[in-house]
Amino acid sequence: MHLTIYPPILYAGTPVVLIGTLNPDGSPNVAPISSAWWLGWNCMLGFGGSSQTPINLQHTGECTINLPSVEQAGHVDRLARLTASNPVPPHKLERGYRYCADKFAASGLTAEPAEKVSAPLICECPLQMEAELSSVHPLTGDASNLIALEVKILKVRAKPEILRATDQNRIDPDQWRPLMMSFCNFYGLGEQVHPSRLAEIPENLYRPQRVREQMMEISRA
């Protein structure tokens, strides 16, 4: 029988992403979150509304989304209880956060310039995305301190070693080992457990029209 339970969190298992933004003084900021999901080339990012990263994203209208592999778990963990908010919000003080002006130095990660946005990319992450803000969705009720920011992906970059040898526009899931978070602990993905009938559908059929048009423009150039 199933039991009725009241868990404090419901993060059963989601990818860790590092969000790059620019602080009000123009300095680069990086923050880890595990509330991110994609539909096509659009992504929804969840934050505490008073955190510096969503404030930055709404102010500049842009960010980068960087997906670390299991090899970057130590770097990500060094960011876990750092914040660019000064003063530190009371709820973060209660959880042991401290202010950090240079989170790249603290984590050992390397900022690198993006092409379509001013926010920094993270060199060590095998998969990088540049994005612009599409819309803001404040949550309501007992989640009124949370906010979901919808972004449009403008550009995707990947390290060659995680790409399919036969198609450089596709990620090879046998080579890609994303860092995952399950109930506040880090995990990686294991081997494939069962073939999926969804994998029989050509991935090209999912590519948005605006991305197809960009590819056509590049091929004609």
PyMOL commands that set and color helices and strands:
alter all, ss='L'
color gray80, all
select helices_A, chain A and resi 52-60+70-78+90-94+103-107+141-143+160-162+197-200+203-206+209-220
alter helices_A, ss='H'
color red, helices_A
select strands_A, chain A and resi 14-15+17-22+28-33+36-39+42-48+62-67+82-83+98-99+111-112+121-122+127-138+146-158+163-164+167-171+180-182+185-187
alter strands_A, ss='S'
color yellow, strands_A
deselect
rebuild
show_as cartoon
